[in-house]
């Protein structure tokens, strides 16, 4: 999908390695923050670039936004009470997380990733986790769905045409 890169925020993880947040805008005008662990895209600030993005669903974020999904299971450790307790210890207010996006689109059970993306990824886990992945097709494009927290509770033929989920974005290629 095409993303306008408005800023890059450089971060360091707990081990001292660099990673980045891409601050961008989708074609629909939605502002997003995309986790980027492998590429320094500062040279692309102010430009549109094509990105292959994955979306990690967060049952916790869905609950905070009033999404009551009967389609996908939530893991026990994503309970609102536990996450609120952990976040408060870190001094984080969970409801103001700007890195969380709400997506609505058509659920695709088995998506074929276009071949142009396969050689570009640096993540070794990419091919394992995204072999015939599920995806969500939205007005902005197709997001790969990270397989964590995606165990279906109903057969695929009973999943509605339109699905809403909340979570975070990550740059894959």
N, C-alpha and C positions, 0 to 999 in steps of 0.2 A: 504494500500500500504506500501511497505517497504521503510523506510527512514534511511539514515545514519546520526546520530546526531554528528555534528562536534563541536558545541558549544551551550551554553545556555546563553542568556543575560537576567539578572534580571532587571526588571523595576518597577516603582511605578506609579499608576494612580493618578489622581488629588485628590483622597480621601485618598491616602496613602496605598492602597492595592497593594500587590505584584502581578505581572503577568510576563510572560516570553516570549521571542522570541526564538524559536528553530531555530538554524542555521543548515541546513542540506543539504543533497544531495539525489536526487531521483535516481532511478535505471538507468535512462538515462544519469546521470551525471549532470543534471541541479541543480544549487545551489538555495536554497529557504530559505526564512525566514517565519516561521509559528507562528502566534499569539497563545499563550497558556495561558488561563486565570485561569486554575484550577490545573495544575500539575507542580510540580518542577521536571523536568527530568534530572537534573544535573548528577545523577548517571549513566545515559545512554550515556554520552559523549564518543565518540569513538566506539559506537556500532550501529548495525542496529536494528530498532524496527518497528513493524507493527503499522500503524496509520490510523484512519478514519479521513479524512480531508474534510472540506467544503471550498468552493470557493465563495467569494462574488464578483460578477461582478461589475466593476466600469466603467460606460459609459465615465467618464472623462478620465480615464487611457487609454481606448480604443481610444478615440479621439487623445490623445497625441501620441499614437503609430500608428496612421494612419488606425485604424480598423474602417471601415464604415459599421456597422452591420444594416441591414434592418430587422433583425429577431426580436430583442428585443428592447423594448422602453427604452429610457433614461429619467430619472426624470428631471424636470425643474431645480431643485436646484443643479444638477450636471453639469450645464453649465460651459464650460472652463473658461469663463470670471469671473464668480463668484468665482470658486475655486481658480483661480490664485490670485484674490484679497485677499481672505481669507488666503491663504498660504503665500503671501508676508507679511502680517501683522505679521505672526508668524516667518518670516525669513526662510521659507522652500522653497527650489527649487523643484518644482513638478516633473520635468523630471528625476531627479536622485534618485527617490524612489526605493531602492533595494528590498522593501517588495512587489513590484508589479511583478506578473508573468503573462506571456502570455500563454494561454493553447489552444491547438487545439485538437479536438477529436470529437467523435460521441455523439450527443445530445440524451439523454434518457429522454423521457417525464415523465415516472413514474418508479422509481427505488425502488426495495425492498432492504432495508438495511439488511445485513446478521444478524441473531439473535445473533451471538457472540458479537456484538457491543452494543446492546440495554442495557444490565445491567451495562455497564462500564461508560456510560456518567453521568456527574454530572449536566449538564445543564437542568433545568426544561423546558426551551423552546424547547429543542431538539425534543421531541416527537410531539409538536404542529407544529413547523416549518418544521420538516422533516417527516411528514406523507405522504408517497408516493411522495417523492421529485423528482424533476428533477435532472439529473446528467450528467456529462461529462466523457465519457470513453476515456482515453488517453493511450499512450504507457506505462506510468508509473502506471496506475491504474485508478480507478473510483473516481471522486470527487463529493460530494454532492453539488448541487448548492443552495446557500442561496436564499430564495424566493424573497428577496428585489431586485428591478430593474430587474425583470425577466418576466414582462408581455409580452406575445407574441403578435406580430402584425400580424402574419399569422397563418393559421391552421397548426396543427402539421404535417400533411402529406405533406406540402409544405416546411418544414424546410430541408435544405440540409443535406446530410450524414455527412459532416464535418463542424464544427462550430469553430470559433476562438473568444476568449474572453480574456479580461485582467482584473486583480483584485488581491485580496489578499487571503491568505490561513489562515485557523483557525483549530486548533486541536479540534476534537469533542470527540474522544475516542482513 
